[in-house]
Amino acid sequence: MKRILAIMLVLFFALPVVAKADIWFKGSFDDAMATAAKEGKQILIDFYSAG
């Protein structure tokens, strides 16, 4: 029982940290390319279609 409680407490305090990890870029594609090149990162483009 104590083990389950400990796991639940760890998850409770760890989830907000993970939730804040999503950083969305708002701007044009060219701005995103320039920012990614400056920071040495790649760009992830997510597409969704419902139909």
A tleap script that builds the chain and sets N, CA, C and O, in Angstrom:
source leaprc.protein.ff14SB
mol = sequence {
  NMET LYS ARG ILE LEU ALA ILE MET LEU VAL
  LEU PHE PHE ALA LEU PRO VAL VAL ALA LYS
  ALA ASP ILE TRP PHE LYS GLY SER PHE ASP
  ASP ALA MET ALA THR ALA ALA LYS GLU GLY
  LYS GLN ILE LEU ILE ASP PHE TYR SER ALA
  CGLY
}
set mol.1.N position { 0.818 -1.195 0.000 }
set mol.1.CA position { 0.000 0.000 0.000 }
set mol.1.C position { 0.864 1.262 0.000 }
set mol.1.O position { 0.567 2.227 -0.704 }
set mol.2.N position { 1.935 1.243 0.796 }
set mol.2.CA position { 2.826 2.397 0.850 }
set mol.2.C position { 3.529 2.603 -0.491 }
set mol.2.O position { 3.800 3.733 -0.896 }
set mol.3.N position { 3.815 1.510 -1.161 }
set mol.3.CA position { 4.495 1.598 -2.460 }
set mol.3.C position { 3.580 2.259 -3.499 }
set mol.3.O position { 4.030 3.098 -4.279 }
set mol.4.N position { 2.320 1.887 -3.506 }
set mol.4.CA position { 1.362 2.482 -4.442 }
set mol.4.C position { 1.192 3.966 -4.142 }
set mol.4.O position { 1.144 4.785 -5.060 }
set mol.5.N position { 1.103 4.311 -2.874 }
set mol.5.CA position { 0.978 5.713 -2.483 }
set mol.5.C position { 2.202 6.512 -2.913 }
set mol.5.O position { 2.070 7.640 -3.389 }
set mol.6.N position { 3.377 5.945 -2.751 }
set mol.6.CA position { 4.607 6.633 -3.153 }
set mol.6.C position { 4.639 6.854 -4.667 }
set mol.6.O position { 5.035 7.925 -5.125 }
set mol.7.N position { 4.228 5.857 -5.442 }
set mol.7.CA position { 4.192 5.990 -6.903 }
set mol.7.C position { 3.189 7.061 -7.309 }
set mol.7.O position { 3.465 7.866 -8.198 }
set mol.8.N position { 2.042 7.075 -6.671 }
set mol.8.CA position { 1.023 8.076 -6.992 }
set mol.8.C position { 1.513 9.483 -6.668 }
set mol.8.O position { 1.245 10.412 -7.429 }
set mol.9.N position { 2.217 9.658 -5.569 }
set mol.9.CA position { 2.745 10.967 -5.212 }
set mol.9.C position { 3.809 11.426 -6.216 }
set mol.9.O position { 3.841 12.595 -6.601 }
set mol.10.N position { 4.663 10.515 -6.631 }
set mol.10.CA position { 5.682 10.867 -7.628 }
set mol.10.C position { 5.021 11.293 -8.929 }
set mol.10.O position { 5.413 12.297 -9.523 }
set mol.11.N position { 4.021 10.542 -9.379 }
set mol.11.CA position { 3.328 10.896 -10.609 }
set mol.11.C position { 2.585 12.218 -10.475 }
set mol.11.O position { 2.552 13.012 -11.415 }
set mol.12.N position { 1.996 12.453 -9.320 }
set mol.12.CA position { 1.255 13.683 -9.088 }
set mol.12.C position { 2.158 14.909 -9.210 }
set mol.12.O position { 1.756 15.927 -9.774 }
set mol.13.N position { 3.365 14.810 -8.685 }
set mol.13.CA position { 4.278 15.945 -8.736 }
set mol.13.C position { 5.076 16.006 -10.036 }
set mol.13.O position { 5.586 17.071 -10.385 }
set mol.14.N position { 5.198 14.903 -10.755 }
set mol.14.CA position { 5.969 14.884 -11.998 }
set mol.14.C position { 5.139 15.321 -13.201 }
set mol.14.O position { 5.700 15.867 -14.151 }
set mol.15.N position { 3.840 15.105 -13.197 }
set mol.15.CA position { 3.016 15.429 -14.356 }
set mol.15.C position { 2.997 16.919 -14.700 }
set mol.15.O position { 3.072 17.242 -15.886 }
set mol.16.N position { 2.902 17.837 -13.755 }
set mol.16.CA position { 2.940 19.251 -14.143 }
set mol.16.C position { 4.249 19.653 -14.827 }
set mol.16.O position { 4.253 20.536 -15.685 }
set mol.17.N position { 5.349 19.016 -14.457 }
set mol.17.CA position { 6.626 19.310 -15.091 }
set mol.17.C position { 6.599 18.882 -16.548 }
set mol.17.O position { 7.092 19.602 -17.416 }
set mol.18.N position { 6.032 17.727 -16.821 }
set mol.18.CA position { 5.929 17.230 -18.185 }
set mol.18.C position { 4.954 18.086 -18.989 }
set mol.18.O position { 5.187 18.344 -20.170 }
set mol.19.N position { 3.892 18.517 -18.375 }
set mol.19.CA position { 2.888 19.314 -19.076 }
set mol.19.C position { 3.454 20.666 -19.511 }
set mol.19.O position { 3.028 21.208 -20.531 }
set mol.20.N position { 4.387 21.208 -18.772 }
set mol.20.CA position { 4.975 22.492 -19.124 }
set mol.20.C position { 6.072 22.347 -20.172 }
set mol.20.O position { 6.613 23.355 -20.628 }
set mol.21.N position { 6.415 21.131 -20.565 }
set mol.21.CA position { 7.485 20.914 -21.521 }
set mol.21.C position { 7.078 21.273 -22.943 }
set mol.21.O position { 7.951 21.506 -23.779 }
set mol.22.N position { 5.790 21.324 -23.247 }
set mol.22.CA position { 5.341 21.655 -24.590 }
set mol.22.C position { 5.477 23.151 -24.826 }
set mol.22.O position { 4.813 23.965 -24.183 }
set mol.23.N position { 6.345 23.491 -25.754 }
set mol.23.CA position { 6.541 24.886 -26.121 }
set mol.23.C position { 6.158 25.007 -27.577 }
set mol.23.O position { 6.802 24.419 -28.446 }
set mol.24.N position { 5.124 25.760 -27.843 }
set mol.24.CA position { 4.634 25.919 -29.202 }
set mol.24.C position { 5.145 27.217 -29.769 }
set mol.24.O position { 5.154 28.242 -29.087 }
set mol.25.N position { 5.567 27.181 -31.005 }
set mol.25.CA position { 6.053 28.369 -31.707 }
set mol.25.C position { 4.898 28.988 -32.469 }
set mol.25.O position { 4.183 28.300 -33.197 }
set mol.26.N position { 4.724 30.263 -32.303 }
set mol.26.CA position { 3.678 30.968 -33.040 }
set mol.26.C position { 4.357 31.990 -33.932 }
set mol.26.O position { 4.982 32.936 -33.452 }
set mol.27.N position { 4.229 31.793 -35.208 }
set mol.27.CA position { 4.841 32.673 -36.179 }
set mol.27.C position { 4.833 31.998 -37.539 }
set mol.27.O position { 4.195 30.962 -37.725 }
set mol.28.N position { 5.538 32.582 -38.477 }
set mol.28.CA position { 5.569 32.020 -39.823 }
set mol.28.C position { 6.568 30.862 -39.896 }
set mol.28.O position { 7.389 30.670 -38.999 }
set mol.29.N position { 6.475 30.107 -40.977 }
set mol.29.CA position { 7.387 28.995 -41.180 }
set mol.29.C position { 8.820 29.494 -41.332 }
set mol.29.O position { 9.755 28.865 -40.838 }
set mol.30.N position { 8.991 30.617 -42.012 }
set mol.30.CA position { 10.329 31.186 -42.186 }
set mol.30.C position { 10.930 31.606 -40.842 }
set mol.30.O position { 12.126 31.427 -40.611 }
set mol.31.N position { 10.104 32.159 -39.963 }
set mol.31.CA position { 10.574 32.514 -38.618 }
set mol.31.C position { 10.991 31.259 -37.846 }
set mol.31.O position { 11.994 31.264 -37.133 }
set mol.32.N position { 10.214 30.195 -37.995 }
set mol.32.CA position { 10.539 28.937 -37.317 }
set mol.32.C position { 11.850 28.363 -37.844 }
set mol.32.O position { 12.664 27.859 -37.071 }
set mol.33.N position { 12.053 28.437 -39.150 }
set mol.33.CA position { 13.299 27.943 -39.737 }
set mol.33.C position { 14.499 28.742 -39.222 }
set mol.33.O position { 15.538 28.165 -38.903 }
set mol.34.N position { 14.360 30.055 -39.141 }
set mol.34.CA position { 15.451 30.899 -38.662 }
set mol.34.C position { 15.756 30.617 -37.194 }
set mol.34.O position { 16.921 30.539 -36.803 }
set mol.35.N position { 14.715 30.463 -36.385 }
set mol.35.CA position { 14.907 30.179 -34.964 }
set mol.35.C position { 15.553 28.814 -34.766 }
set mol.35.O position { 16.449 28.667 -33.934 }
set mol.36.N position { 15.106 27.815 -35.523 }
set mol.36.CA position { 15.677 26.474 -35.414 }
set mol.36.C position { 17.142 26.468 -35.835 }
set mol.36.O position { 17.963 25.802 -35.204 }
set mol.37.N position { 17.474 27.195 -36.883 }
set mol.37.CA position { 18.866 27.253 -37.328 }
set mol.37.C position { 19.740 27.941 -36.282 }
set mol.37.O position { 20.873 27.526 -36.042 }
set mol.38.N position { 19.206 28.995 -35.661 }
set mol.38.CA position { 19.965 29.724 -34.649 }
set mol.38.C position { 20.210 28.870 -33.411 }
set mol.38.O position { 21.289 28.924 -32.819 }
set mol.39.N position { 19.195 28.067 -33.012 }
set mol.39.CA position { 19.306 27.241 -31.812 }
set mol.39.C position { 19.875 25.863 -32.097 }
set mol.39.O position { 20.117 25.097 -31.164 }
set mol.40.N position { 20.093 25.529 -33.357 }
set mol.40.CA position { 20.636 24.214 -33.702 }
set mol.40.C position { 19.642 23.092 -33.463 }
set mol.40.O position { 20.031 21.993 -33.069 }
set mol.41.N position { 18.373 23.353 -33.695 }
set mol.41.CA position { 17.324 22.368 -33.461 }
set mol.41.C position { 16.606 22.026 -34.755 }
set mol.41.O position { 16.772 22.697 -35.774 }
set mol.42.N position { 15.810 20.976 -34.696 }
set mol.42.CA position { 14.996 20.582 -35.826 }
set mol.42.C position { 13.567 21.070 -35.615 }
set mol.42.O position { 13.189 21.460 -34.511 }
set mol.43.N position { 12.780 21.043 -36.687 }
set mol.43.CA position { 11.390 21.473 -36.617 }
set mol.43.C position { 10.482 20.262 -36.756 }
set mol.43.O position { 10.692 19.419 -37.627 }
set mol.44.N position { 9.481 20.176 -35.904 }
set mol.44.CA position { 8.470 19.133 -35.980 }
set mol.44.C position { 7.167 19.788 -36.448 }
set mol.44.O position { 6.668 20.724 -35.824 }
set mol.45.N position { 6.642 19.289 -37.530 }
set mol.45.CA position { 5.378 19.795 -38.052 }
set mol.45.C position { 4.346 18.701 -37.884 }
set mol.45.O position { 4.517 17.587 -38.381 }
set mol.46.N position { 3.273 19.024 -37.179 }
set mol.46.CA position { 2.231 18.047 -36.882 }
set mol.46.C position { 0.986 18.388 -37.708 }
set mol.46.O position { 0.457 19.497 -37.624 }
set mol.47.N position { 0.539 17.439 -38.488 }
set mol.47.CA position { -0.658 17.622 -39.313 }
set mol.47.C position { -1.781 16.743 -38.787 }
set mol.47.O position { -1.535 15.645 -38.288 }
set mol.48.N position { -3.004 17.222 -38.897 }
set mol.48.CA position { -4.168 16.477 -38.457 }
set mol.48.C position { -5.278 16.660 -39.484 }
set mol.48.O position { -5.536 17.769 -39.952 }
set mol.49.N position { -5.921 15.564 -39.820 }
set mol.49.CA position { -7.036 15.635 -40.759 }
set mol.49.C position { -8.181 14.776 -40.223 }
set mol.49.O position { -7.968 13.645 -39.787 }
set mol.50.N position { -9.367 15.313 -40.260 }
set mol.50.CA position { -10.525 14.565 -39.768 }
set mol.50.C position { -11.490 14.311 -40.914 }
set mol.50.O position { -12.608 14.826 -40.928 }
set mol.51.N position { -11.061 13.539 -41.837 }
set mol.51.CA position { -12.024 13.263 -42.871 }
set mol.51.C position { -11.400 12.850 -44.099 }
set mol.51.O position { -12.090 12.577 -45.081 }
savepdb mol mol.pdb
quit
